[in-house]
């Protein structure tokens, strides 16, 4: 039995190489979905990227596990894994799962509870990306984003804007101002 980080590396590598078929990815994704140990941000990101690359084999239970882990450790995600994981969630049309999963957390004690708080009228597709962009802004204030990191954030925004044009318009003006900086 592989360790979780080994399983993630193997799955991500096979997906990047476009190797393996439905049976291979059904087993890999099924195995990952059943893992209960702590998921590191890099591991979450690698498996999300593998799902994005192998979207024909989308595994809904695994997608829910990954969103749960993404939200649980939201405050630990640095710029690259945060951008990559968020982009994958947008590409997978999986933002809506966050709405039901966030209720599992006590946001008053959660490390990123202030970012993850949302109005019940605010749709998951809006509040999760808002929280991601606000986290990006926090990280930028701690240490300015490099030009490469800014390009990745801009790519995330472009994809989100394209797929969720109306929801993009619902983002707070302050958040959109950071996106344009």
DAJOHU-V886308 format. One record per residue. N is the residue number from 1. PSI is psi as a letter, one per 20 degrees, with the letter a starting at -180 (999 if undefined). NEAR is the number of other C-alpha atoms within 12 Angstrom. Layout:
n-><N/N>
psi-><PSI/PSI>
near-><NEAR/NEAR>
//
This chain:
n-><1/2/3/4/5/6/7/8/9/10/11/12/13/14/15/16/17/18/19/20/21/22/23/24/25/26/27/28/29/30/31/32/33/34/35/36/37/38/39/40/41/42/43/44/45/46/47/48/49/50/51/52/53/54/55/56/57/58/59/60/61/62/63/64/65/66/67/68/69/70/71/72/73/74/75/76/77/78/79/80/81/82/83/84/85/86/87/88/89/90/91/92/93/94/95/96/97/98/99/100/101/102/103/104/105/106/107/108/109/110/111/112/113/114/115/116/117/118/119/120/121/122/123/124/125/126/127/128/129/130/131/132/133/134/135/136/137/138/139/140/141/142/143/144/145/146/147/148/149/150/151/152/153/154/155/156/157/158/159/160/161/162/163/164/165/166/167/168/169/170/171/172/173/174/175/176/177/178/179/180/181>
psi-><p/q/q/g/h/g/g/g/g/g/g/g/g/g/g/h/i/l/q/q/a/g/g/g/h/g/g/g/h/g/g/g/h/i/p/i/r/p/p/q/g/h/g/g/g/g/h/g/h/g/g/g/h/l/h/h/k/p/n/g/h/h/g/g/g/h/g/g/h/g/h/g/k/g/i/i/p/a/g/g/h/g/g/g/g/g/g/g/h/g/h/i/l/j/h/h/h/h/g/h/h/h/i/i/q/n/i/h/i/p/h/k/h/h/h/i/q/q/p/i/i/p/q/h/h/g/h/g/h/g/g/g/h/h/g/g/g/g/h/h/h/g/o/p/q/r/h/g/h/h/h/h/g/h/g/g/g/g/g/g/g/g/h/l/g/g/h/h/h/i/q/q/h/g/g/h/g/h/h/i/999>
near-><10/14/17/28/25/21/29/35/25/26/39/32/24/24/30/20/14/19/18/22/19/19/12/19/34/25/19/36/39/25/25/41/32/21/25/15/15/21/33/27/34/32/34/46/38/38/50/47/37/44/45/31/27/32/27/16/26/29/30/23/22/31/39/32/31/46/41/30/35/44/43/31/28/41/28/24/31/29/38/27/32/42/42/36/42/47/36/35/42/37/30/32/27/37/38/25/29/35/29/19/25/31/21/15/23/17/19/13/12/21/20/26/22/20/27/38/27/23/14/14/12/21/24/35/33/35/32/41/46/38/34/45/40/34/33/39/31/22/25/22/13/12/13/16/24/14/12/14/24/25/20/25/37/25/23/33/37/21/25/36/25/16/23/25/16/14/25/29/19/22/31/20/15/15/26/25/15/26/31/17/19>
//
